[in-house]
Amino acid sequence: MTVTHPGLARTAALDCLFVRPGDDGRARTAGRHVLGRVTYGHGGRPPQLHDGAPLARMAMAAADDERITEVWTTDRPVRHGRDGGLVYAEDGEHFLCAVRIEEQDVYRDTVRAVYEAAFTLMWRLGYTELLRMWNLVGAITGRNGEGMENYQDFCVGRAQAFESWSGRIPGMPAATGIGSLRPGIDLYFLACRDGRARHLENPRQTPAHRYPDRYGPKSPSFARATLLEPADGSRPVLYVSGTASIIGDDTVHPGDVERQCAVTLANIQALVAPDNLRRHGLAGGFRLADLDCVKVYVRDAEDLPAVRAHCAKALGAGPDIAFFNVDVCRPDLLVEIEGICR
Ligand SMILES: C=C(O[C@@H]1C=C(C(=O)O)C=C[C@H]1O)C(=O)O
């Protein structure tokens, strides 16, 4: 991890924290400007503007399960707005946008149209680099009206949008594509100005956009991580995509949640390590202990205690970790982990 002033690790220009019921959210964001709030909770609602920033309510927790609000803050004043179904905020360096796609019989055309509308909006406002995307897909491994998995259907529309914008938006960012607890697709993402984002792959895994077509007609459009190098020289921040027990392009240890946890964490360790950043021509690097704002997605509720224990042992008491009992993008994946290194 690199800091701009030895001994004074400045708060990142763009920051994230988890606020839980009972926390004093205002105290925890004092002195900062809110770019957006995303609640991983019950029920879910389309995104709206609330208290001067986008608020997206995601159906990610059953009634008596843990819920969090992920709050994105910045050290710069924020302007917000709405463009059709797109709710957004921006601070001159960073852009956050949220949008919901209601349940469709077949998703690909709507996904493409919504992604292209989002790209058009961010481009019009001068944010030309995607930083991190989250796609929460109801019944992610369920079937659409044509019998295709909803996730594969989603990937087709997303890939078509990236293909049509490939000359204007360089590369594909870190992302998460995970199940949610309600039909439809909830999407939110971060973007930044030109030249601030560097996308990384993982030496242990096939780049997702090069997956063979046995996983779907169009491969997933995301990188394994994205490094943000802020304009103000504050410390770089590494956004780690949802990561699972996949070596190469194969799921490993089907049916064994402990070993899937171990492979997932080993994948993240290799991804964020100085060797891998150096492989991409970047200085610095991180360790598992640098992960924060960790979200752990567990397919089967009965595996939650074991996964909690495994993550506590591997990540220690430092990071803020939230656990969610939702489906993963492949039926044989039992756990997935994402986070932010800073
Ligand atoms: C777990 C994987 O993919 C998941 C799906 C993603 C997407 O489609 O955007 C991104 C990361 C993960 O949430 C993987 O392919 O390794």
The ligand as an ORCA input file, in Angstrom:
! r2SCAN-3c Opt
* xyz 0 1
  C     -17.453    -15.435     -9.920
  C     -17.313    -15.030    -11.176
  O     -18.138    -14.116    -11.791
  C     -19.108    -13.363    -11.090
  C     -19.856    -12.584    -12.111
  C     -19.410    -11.333    -12.486
  C     -20.091    -10.587    -13.629
  O     -20.705    -11.260    -14.482
  O     -19.997     -9.345    -13.655
  C     -18.319    -10.709    -11.857
  C     -17.719    -11.336    -10.786
  C     -18.457    -12.417    -10.091
  O     -19.463    -11.832     -9.303
  C     -16.232    -15.550    -12.087
  O     -16.534    -15.702    -13.294
  O     -15.109    -15.777    -11.609
*
